[in-house]
């Protein structure tokens, strides 16, 4: 079954109207790469947030020592 093909999903492969030039492996690889990219961005955002929160903690602990 071709991923995302409504004709195939509804009535079978003979009703597929897609001009799908990717193999299933290529489709899966593309989906994998998109997921990896999204996860890497999320990690980057979380690291940035972590650095920001660490700066706030340092400022607060520095002020409490006085």
Secondary structure, DSSP 8 states (H G I E B T S, - for coil): --TT-HHHHHH-GGG------S-HHHHHHHHHHHHHHHHHHHHHHHHHHHHHHHHHHHHHHHHHT-
